[in-house]
Amino acid sequence: MATTKAMSESATKTNATSGLARRKAMSLTNRSTTSSRKTIKQEAAFKAELAAMDQEDAIELKEAAHQLELKEAAHQLALKKERLRLKRLQKVAEFANKMQEAEDADEEYAESCASELDSIPMATEGETMTRFFTSQQREDSHSKDESGCWDKVANSLAQMAQFSIKQSEISEKLAVTSQLPKLEVPVFRGDPIDYTRWRNAFDGMIDAKPLDSATKLNYLNNYVAGEPKEVVEHYLLLGTSDAYEKARELLSERYGNASVVSMAFTSKLKSWPCISDRDSIGLRAFSDFLEKVVAAKMTVESLGILDFPQENFRLVAKLPPYLESKWRGVIDKWQSACGRATYPPFAKFSEFVKKAARQANIPELEGVERERRSHHSLKTPRGHTL
């Protein structure tokens, strides 16, 4: 019993001793952990401070390098200014030396001339007069030469001014042309009446351009059709250097000949249908064609046949009856003023038809004919309206 109690007390003491030891060990461990954490924080703070110091040092080094570059640039600029100043002084000195040399040379020349004059014997009054007139003649010839030179300069300046004016006019025309809509050459299909108009358009827009003959021939083939195209294609197949000129000559011979053009106009006039009383559109078309004939008549002499009365009779027969009676009045008035043996020319007849067509096509009265037609269409077979 006593032994058991002693053992129990001994175990209790042992447990107390071991617990105290554990607490001491834990306290030491906590202290070491806290100490190591403080050491890590201090080390991190030290590294951050070192990094900040390195960054400040780098900035200071950059600023110092920039200051050195500025100082070097300022030094180089000062050196350059100094070199330029020295060079200028050198030029001034060289110019002064040259001027001095020129003055010395003038003085030497003046002295030599004076010595030569001293050595020349005195001239008589007659010799003096002869030399005077000779010098005057030389001065006159010199002044004529100078005036001739000035005339040439004036002519050159005038030519340059004219050239500048022409160039500005060409530039202005090009600027205006570039803003206009593009023109197209019409296709010529073999009607001699249209040949002159087509030829003028082709000459202005294709033939006048700086193109070679082969290119112009291809353009020519592009703007013809029907029989004219067969003519041009023949010369395309030949491929000779003068093919373009030959093709143009043949087209002009076939379709631009005065006799051919005259026959085409007169044939179309003869085949023109008669115009009814109410056909205002047909009358206007006839008037337009007569105006075209008047324009062609200025270059085609054979169209002068249309001034004869017998040709005019055929044209009057195409007009509505009411205009035929009016034309008789025009003829009577003409013959009363110019003589009974005279007759109004073709241009006068064209002017008469043009006036009649204008009166028949007044826009404000176009509805009158439609109203008349609708009124007649509503009549019954017995003549009563619905």
C-alpha positions as CSV (number, residue, x, y, z in Angstrom):
1,M,0.0,0.0,0.0
2,A,2.8,2.4,0.9
3,T,4.7,1.3,-2.1
4,T,1.8,2.0,-4.4
5,K,1.4,5.4,-2.9
6,A,5.1,6.2,-3.4
7,M,4.9,5.1,-7.0
8,S,1.9,7.3,-7.6
9,E,3.6,10.3,-6.2
10,S,6.7,9.5,-8.2
11,A,4.7,9.3,-11.4
12,T,3.0,12.6,-10.6
13,K,6.3,14.4,-10.2
14,T,7.6,12.9,-13.3
15,N,4.6,14.1,-15.3
16,A,4.9,17.6,-13.8
17,T,8.6,17.6,-14.7
18,S,7.9,16.5,-18.3
19,G,5.1,19.1,-18.8
20,L,7.4,21.9,-17.6
21,A,10.0,20.7,-20.1
22,R,7.5,20.7,-23.0
23,R,6.4,24.2,-22.1
24,K,9.9,25.5,-22.1
25,A,10.7,23.8,-25.5
26,M,7.5,25.3,-27.0
27,S,8.5,28.8,-25.7
28,L,11.9,28.5,-27.2
29,T,10.4,27.3,-30.5
30,N,8.0,30.3,-30.6
31,R,10.8,32.7,-29.9
32,S,12.9,31.2,-32.7
33,T,10.0,31.4,-35.1
34,T,9.3,35.0,-34.2
35,S,12.9,35.9,-34.5
36,S,13.2,34.3,-38.0
37,R,10.1,36.2,-39.2
38,K,11.5,39.5,-38.0
39,T,14.8,38.6,-39.8
40,I,12.9,37.9,-43.1
41,K,11.0,41.2,-42.9
42,Q,14.1,43.1,-42.2
43,E,15.9,41.4,-45.1
44,A,13.0,42.3,-47.5
45,A,12.9,45.9,-46.3
46,F,16.7,46.1,-46.8
47,K,16.4,44.7,-50.4
48,A,13.6,47.2,-51.2
49,E,15.8,50.0,-49.9
50,L,18.7,48.8,-52.0
51,A,16.4,48.6,-55.1
52,A,15.2,52.2,-54.5
53,M,18.8,53.4,-54.1
54,D,19.8,51.6,-57.3
55,Q,16.9,53.3,-59.2
56,E,17.8,56.7,-57.8
57,D,21.4,56.1,-58.9
58,A,20.3,55.1,-62.4
59,I,18.2,58.3,-62.7
60,E,21.1,60.4,-61.5
61,L,23.4,58.7,-64.0
62,K,21.0,59.4,-66.9
63,E,20.7,63.0,-65.9
64,A,24.4,63.3,-65.6
65,A,24.8,61.7,-69.1
66,H,22.2,64.1,-70.5
67,Q,24.0,67.1,-69.0
68,L,27.2,65.9,-70.5
69,E,25.6,65.5,-74.0
70,L,24.2,69.1,-73.7
71,K,27.6,70.4,-72.7
72,E,29.2,68.5,-75.6
73,A,26.6,69.9,-78.1
74,A,27.1,73.4,-76.8
75,H,30.8,73.0,-77.1
76,Q,30.5,71.7,-80.7
77,L,28.1,74.6,-81.6
78,A,30.6,77.1,-80.2
79,L,33.4,75.5,-82.2
80,K,31.3,75.7,-85.4
81,K,30.4,79.3,-84.8
82,E,34.1,80.1,-84.3
83,R,35.1,78.3,-87.5
84,L,32.4,80.2,-89.5
85,R,33.6,83.5,-88.0
86,L,37.2,82.7,-88.9
87,K,36.1,81.7,-92.5
88,R,34.2,85.0,-92.9
89,L,37.2,87.0,-91.7
90,Q,39.3,85.1,-94.2
91,K,36.9,85.9,-97.0
92,V,36.9,89.6,-96.0
93,A,40.6,89.7,-95.9
94,E,40.9,88.0,-99.4
95,F,38.4,90.5,-100.8
96,A,40.3,93.4,-99.3
97,N,43.5,92.1,-100.9
98,K,41.9,91.7,-104.3
99,M,40.5,95.3,-104.1
100,Q,43.9,96.6,-103.2
101,E,45.5,94.7,-106.1
102,A,42.9,96.2,-108.4
103,E,43.6,99.7,-107.1
104,D,47.3,99.2,-107.6
105,A,46.7,97.9,-111.1
106,D,44.5,100.9,-111.9
107,E,47.2,103.3,-110.6
108,E,49.9,101.5,-112.7
109,Y,47.7,101.7,-115.7
110,A,46.9,105.4,-115.1
111,E,50.6,106.1,-114.8
112,S,51.5,104.2,-118.0
113,C,48.7,106.0,-119.8
114,A,50.0,109.4,-118.5
115,S,53.5,108.5,-119.7
116,E,52.3,107.5,-123.1
117,L,50.3,110.7,-123.4
118,D,53.3,112.7,-122.5
119,S,55.3,111.0,-125.2
120,I,52.6,111.7,-127.9
121,P,53.2,114.9,-129.8
122,M,50.5,117.6,-129.8
123,A,48.0,117.3,-132.6
124,T,47.1,120.0,-134.9
125,E,43.6,121.5,-135.1
126,G,42.8,119.5,-138.3
127,E,43.9,116.2,-136.7
128,T,41.8,117.0,-133.6
129,M,38.7,117.6,-135.7
130,T,39.3,114.4,-137.7
131,R,39.6,112.3,-134.5
132,F,36.5,114.0,-133.1
133,F,34.3,113.0,-136.1
134,T,35.8,109.5,-136.1
135,S,35.0,109.0,-132.4
136,Q,31.4,110.3,-133.1
137,Q,31.0,107.7,-135.9
138,R,32.2,105.0,-133.6
139,E,29.8,106.0,-130.8
140,D,26.9,106.1,-133.3
141,S,27.7,102.6,-134.5
142,H,28.1,101.4,-130.9
143,S,24.8,103.0,-130.0
144,K,23.2,101.3,-133.0
145,D,24.6,97.9,-131.9
146,E,23.3,98.5,-128.4
147,S,19.9,99.5,-129.7
148,G,19.9,96.3,-131.8
149,C,20.8,94.2,-128.8
150,W,18.0,95.9,-126.8
151,D,15.5,95.2,-129.6
152,K,16.5,91.6,-129.6
153,V,16.0,91.4,-125.8
154,A,12.6,93.1,-126.1
155,N,11.5,90.7,-128.9
156,S,12.6,87.7,-126.8
157,L,10.7,89.0,-123.8
158,A,7.6,89.6,-125.9
159,Q,7.9,86.1,-127.3
160,M,8.3,84.7,-123.8
161,A,5.2,86.6,-122.7
162,Q,3.1,85.4,-125.6
163,F,4.3,81.8,-124.9
164,S,3.4,82.2,-121.2
165,I,-0.1,83.5,-122.2
166,K,-0.7,80.6,-124.6
167,Q,0.5,78.1,-122.0
168,S,-1.9,79.5,-119.4
169,E,-4.7,79.5,-121.9
170,I,-4.0,75.8,-122.7
171,S,-3.8,75.0,-119.0
172,E,-7.1,76.7,-118.4
173,K,-8.7,74.9,-121.4
174,L,-7.4,71.5,-120.0
175,A,-8.8,72.3,-116.6
176,V,-12.2,73.2,-118.1
177,T,-12.2,70.1,-120.3
178,S,-11.4,67.8,-117.4
179,Q,-14.5,69.0,-115.7
180,L,-16.8,68.4,-118.7
181,P,-18.5,65.1,-119.3
182,K,-16.6,62.8,-121.7
183,L,-17.5,63.1,-125.4
184,E,-18.1,60.0,-127.5
185,V,-17.5,59.7,-131.3
186,P,-20.7,58.5,-133.0
187,V,-20.6,55.3,-135.1
188,F,-20.7,55.9,-138.8
189,R,-22.9,53.4,-140.6
190,G,-22.6,54.6,-144.2
191,D,-25.1,57.4,-144.6
192,P,-23.4,60.3,-146.5
193,I,-25.7,62.7,-144.7
194,D,-24.0,61.8,-141.4
195,Y,-20.4,61.6,-142.8
196,T,-19.4,65.3,-142.2
197,R,-20.7,65.3,-138.6
198,W,-18.9,62.0,-137.9
199,R,-15.7,63.1,-139.6
200,N,-15.5,66.3,-137.6
201,A,-16.1,64.4,-134.3
202,F,-13.5,61.8,-135.2
203,D,-10.9,64.4,-136.3
204,G,-11.3,66.4,-133.1
205,M,-11.3,63.5,-130.6
206,I,-9.0,60.9,-132.2
207,D,-7.1,62.1,-135.3
208,A,-5.8,65.3,-133.5
209,K,-4.3,63.3,-130.7
210,P,-0.6,62.3,-130.7
211,L,-1.2,58.7,-131.7
212,D,0.6,56.5,-134.2
213,S,-1.1,55.4,-137.4
214,A,-1.8,51.9,-136.2
215,T,-3.6,53.0,-133.1
216,K,-5.7,55.5,-135.1
217,L,-6.6,52.8,-137.5
218,N,-7.9,50.6,-134.7
219,Y,-9.9,53.5,-133.3
220,L,-11.3,54.1,-136.8
221,N,-12.4,50.5,-137.1
222,N,-14.1,50.9,-133.7
223,Y,-16.3,53.8,-134.8
224,V,-17.6,52.5,-138.1
225,A,-20.2,49.8,-138.9
226,G,-21.7,48.2,-142.0
227,E,-20.0,48.9,-145.3
228,P,-17.6,51.4,-143.9
229,K,-16.3,48.8,-141.5
230,E,-15.6,46.4,-144.3
231,V,-13.5,49.1,-145.9
232,V,-11.5,49.7,-142.7
233,E,-11.1,46.0,-142.0
234,H,-9.5,45.6,-145.4
235,Y,-6.7,48.0,-144.5
236,L,-6.4,46.4,-141.1
237,L,-5.5,43.2,-142.8
238,L,-3.0,44.9,-145.0
239,G,-1.1,46.3,-142.0
240,T,0.9,48.8,-144.1
241,S,2.3,52.0,-142.7
242,D,0.0,54.1,-144.8
243,A,-3.1,52.0,-144.1
244,Y,-4.8,54.6,-141.9
245,E,-4.4,57.4,-144.5
246,K,-5.6,55.1,-147.3
247,A,-8.7,54.1,-145.3
248,R,-9.6,57.7,-144.5
249,E,-9.2,58.7,-148.2
250,L,-11.5,55.9,-149.3
251,L,-14.1,56.7,-146.7
252,S,-14.0,60.4,-147.8
253,E,-14.3,59.4,-151.5
254,R,-17.3,57.1,-151.0
255,Y,-19.2,59.1,-148.4
256,G,-17.8,62.6,-148.3
257,N,-17.8,63.4,-152.0
258,A,-19.9,66.5,-152.7
259,S,-21.9,64.7,-155.4
260,V,-22.6,61.7,-153.1
261,V,-23.7,64.0,-150.3
262,S,-25.9,66.0,-152.6
263,M,-27.6,62.9,-154.0
264,A,-28.2,61.6,-150.4
265,F,-29.9,64.8,-149.3
266,T,-32.0,65.2,-152.5
267,S,-33.1,61.5,-152.4
268,K,-34.2,61.8,-148.8
269,L,-36.1,65.0,-149.6
270,K,-37.9,63.3,-152.5
271,S,-38.8,60.2,-150.4
272,W,-40.1,62.3,-147.5
273,P,-43.8,61.4,-146.8
274,C,-46.5,64.0,-147.2
275,I,-47.5,65.7,-144.0
276,S,-51.1,65.8,-142.9
277,D,-52.9,68.8,-141.4
278,R,-52.8,67.6,-137.9
279,D,-49.2,66.1,-137.9
280,S,-47.4,68.8,-136.0
281,I,-44.6,66.3,-135.0
282,G,-44.0,65.3,-138.6
283,L,-43.9,69.0,-139.6
284,R,-41.2,69.7,-137.0
285,A,-39.2,66.7,-138.2
286,F,-39.3,68.0,-141.8
287,S,-38.3,71.4,-140.6
288,D,-35.3,70.0,-138.7
289,F,-34.1,68.1,-141.8
290,L,-34.5,71.3,-144.0
291,E,-32.2,73.1,-141.5
292,K,-29.6,70.3,-141.9
293,V,-29.8,70.7,-145.7
294,V,-29.3,74.5,-145.4
295,A,-26.1,73.9,-143.3
296,A,-24.8,71.3,-145.8
297,K,-25.6,73.6,-148.7
298,M,-23.0,76.0,-147.5
299,T,-20.2,73.5,-148.3
300,V,-21.8,71.4,-151.0
301,E,-22.3,73.5,-154.1
302,S,-24.4,71.0,-156.0
303,L,-27.2,71.4,-153.4
304,G,-27.8,74.8,-155.0
305,I,-30.2,73.0,-157.3
306,L,-32.7,73.2,-154.5
307,D,-33.0,77.0,-155.2
308,F,-34.8,76.3,-158.5
309,P,-38.6,76.6,-158.5
310,Q,-39.1,73.1,-160.0
311,E,-37.3,71.6,-157.0
312,N,-39.2,73.7,-154.6
313,F,-42.6,72.6,-156.1
314,R,-41.8,69.0,-155.0
315,L,-41.1,70.1,-151.5
316,V,-44.2,72.2,-151.3
317,A,-46.2,69.2,-152.2
318,K,-45.1,67.6,-148.9
319,L,-46.7,70.3,-146.8
320,P,-50.3,70.4,-145.5
321,P,-52.7,72.2,-147.8
322,Y,-53.1,75.2,-145.5
323,L,-49.3,75.9,-145.6
324,E,-49.2,75.6,-149.4
325,S,-51.6,78.6,-149.6
326,K,-49.5,80.5,-147.1
327,W,-46.3,79.8,-149.1
328,R,-48.0,81.2,-152.2
329,G,-48.4,84.4,-150.3
330,V,-44.7,84.4,-149.4
331,I,-43.8,83.9,-153.1
332,D,-46.1,86.8,-154.2
333,K,-44.6,89.1,-151.5
334,W,-41.0,88.1,-152.6
335,Q,-41.7,88.7,-156.3
336,S,-43.3,92.1,-155.6
337,A,-40.2,93.2,-153.8
338,C,-37.5,91.5,-155.9
339,G,-39.1,91.2,-159.3
340,R,-41.5,88.7,-161.0
341,A,-38.6,86.8,-162.6
342,T,-37.2,85.9,-159.2
343,Y,-38.1,83.1,-156.7
344,P,-37.5,82.7,-153.0
345,P,-34.4,80.6,-152.3
346,F,-34.3,77.3,-150.4
347,A,-33.2,79.0,-147.2
348,K,-36.3,81.2,-147.3
349,F,-38.5,78.1,-147.7
350,S,-36.7,76.4,-144.8
351,E,-37.3,79.5,-142.7
352,F,-41.0,79.5,-143.6
353,V,-41.4,75.8,-142.6
354,K,-39.5,76.4,-139.4
355,K,-41.9,79.2,-138.4
356,A,-45.0,77.0,-139.3
357,A,-43.6,74.1,-137.2
358,R,-43.0,76.4,-134.3
359,Q,-46.6,77.6,-134.4
360,A,-48.0,74.1,-134.8
361,N,-46.1,72.9,-131.7
362,I,-46.9,75.5,-129.1
363,P,-46.7,73.5,-125.8
364,E,-49.6,75.4,-124.1
365,L,-52.0,74.3,-126.9
366,E,-51.0,70.7,-127.3
367,G,-54.0,69.6,-125.3
368,V,-56.4,71.1,-127.9
369,E,-55.9,68.4,-130.5
370,R,-56.3,65.6,-127.9
371,E,-59.5,67.2,-126.7
372,R,-60.8,67.5,-130.3
373,R,-60.0,63.8,-130.9
374,S,-61.6,62.6,-127.7
375,H,-64.7,64.7,-128.6
376,H,-65.0,63.1,-132.0
377,S,-64.5,59.6,-130.6
378,L,-67.5,60.0,-128.2
379,K,-70.0,60.7,-131.1
380,T,-72.6,58.1,-131.9
381,P,-73.1,56.8,-135.5
382,R,-76.0,59.2,-135.9
383,G,-73.9,62.2,-134.9
384,H,-75.2,62.6,-131.3
385,T,-72.8,62.7,-128.4
386,L,-73.2,60.2,-125.5
